[in-house]
Amino acid sequence: MNHNYEKDISGCGLIGIINKKKQRLGGEFVKKSLCLMNDRGNGLGAGFAAYGLYPELSDHYALHVMYDDPTSQRDFEEFLKENYDVEKIEEIPTKPVPSITISPLLMRYFVKPHKKMLVGGMTEDDFVVRTVMQVNSEIAGAYVFSSGKNMGVFKGVSNPREIADFFRIEEYEGYIWTGHTRFPTNTPGWWGGAHPFTLLDWSIVHNGEISSYGINKRYLEMYGYKLTLLTDTEVVAYTLDLLIRKHGLDISTACKVLAAPFWKDVERMDEGEKDAMTALRMTYGSALLNGPFSLLFGHRKGLVGINDRIKLRPLVVATKGDVVFMSSEESSIREICPKPDRAWAPRAGEPVIVELED
């Protein structure tokens, strides 16, 4: 009898954890969970994002930057001093890991835009977004990979355990965590292409493929976003920024744009809901995400999980007291929470929205 067994891992591995009362959790917690899904990646990318990292500098933007060489660092820091008040500069702490023999230069900067730069109604957030777009497309060898307040991203090319060890992730605490192990299928494995992807305090981890990337990219470029990072996930971070921060949609409505119901389902809605959904789909048709996906996104007020309209990628949610877990596998949740109060798989296209309590 043939007992050959092949596990269908359905792509990358995701983990998200939020304590609704803003009690901070140590990095070893999310590391243990993500490492259980090591076979969902192929060693070409892993990373973590955490919120509540820098309480003593929470009113400053924390820019995490990768450099190819000292020249790109010099060019970026000259640009920074011309445009920002710089409170603190430091290397991102790392430790040697035998398997990581090549890595970029890694720095972080705690900054505020010069007041003189905020003209014509431009907000600080607008200016930071413009900075990220400009640096990542115009300063060769420099890449801003995290730009929010009181949060940060740590990512690179390797597996989850090695990236966690390299960035000393167990030394950090946060009240929201996301993690990702990558299995790229049609984009390169490079340090900037690892997840999470961020802009301001949006951080995205994603499993699947955005087959609508081309039209999503062209749509975002009309609003000044520059997509330069060689992966489809980049469109999700920028689309959320556009829909929620710039256009003022609430998170639930933005999720209806990303994973909009099929027209046949819209036709069966009550008249008022049908009219609203029709207007939303017609207005934001170019922001719809097509293809198989599940994704988690953190932000300064909470954590959201959603998958595509026919659930081609897995997503599991569990709760334990004030803590909510989201993952690609229930086993990774039970690794750190053996007895959750409740565990379930959300329906296709149905977001799970968790907000921090004030």
SULKADA-V782923 format. One line per field, one symbol per residue. ss: DSSP state (H for helix, E for strand, L for the rest). phi: phi as a letter, one per 30 degrees, with the letter a starting at -180 (. if undefined). psi: psi as a letter, one per 20 degrees, with the letter a starting at -180 (. if undefined). A space follows every 10 residues. Layout:
ss=???
phi=???
psi=???
This chain:
ss=LLLLLLLLLL LLEEEEEEEL LLLLEEHHHH HHHHHLLHHH LLLLLEEEEE ELLLHHHLLL EEEEEEELLH HHHHHHHHHH HHHEEEEEEE ELLLLLLLLL LLLLEEEEEE EEELHHHLLL LLLHHHHHHH HHHHHHHHLL LEEEEELLEL EEEEEELLLH HHHHHHLLHH HLEELEEEEE ELLLLLLLLL HHHLLLEEEL LEEEEEEELL LLHHHHHHHH HLLLLLLLLL LLLHHHHHHH HHHHHHLLLL HHHHHHHHLL LLHHHHHLLL HHHHHHHHHH HHHLHHHLLL LLEEEEEEEL LEEEEEELLL LLLLLEEEEE LLEEEEELLH HHHHLLLLLL LEEELLLLLL LEEEELLL
phi=.dcebbdddh idcbbbbbcd ciddcddddd edddddcedd cbiclaabbb cjdbddbdcc dcccbcbdad dddddddddd ddcbdcdaba dddbbdbedc cbbddbbbbc bbdeeddcci iddddedddd ddddddcbcd icbdcabcch aabbaaclce dddddedhdd dcbacbbbba ccbdcbbdcb edddcdcbah cdbcbbbkbc ddeedddddd ddcjdccbci addeddeddd dddcddcidd ddddddddbd ddeddddcde eddddddddd dddcedcdcc jdabbcbcad clbbbabddb hdbdabbbbb idcccbadbd dddddcbebd dabacddeic dccccddd
psi=pokppppoil brpqppppoh jkpqqqhhgh ggghhhkhii rkjjpqrqqq pjhmhikijq pooppqqhrh ghgggghggg hhiqpohqpq qpprqpphin ipqrpoqqpo rqqphiinqk jprggghggh gggggiihop jpoojpjrpk rrqoraoarg ghggggjlhi iqqqipqqqp pqmphjqqor giiqqqqrpc jpppqppbpn ijgghgghgh hhjjqoojjk qhhhhgghgg ggggggijqr ggghhhggmq qqhhhhhiqq gghggghghg hhgkhiipoq rpqqqqpqri iappqqrrij liqqpqqqqo cjppqprhph hhgihinhmq hqproqrpjo qoopqqp.
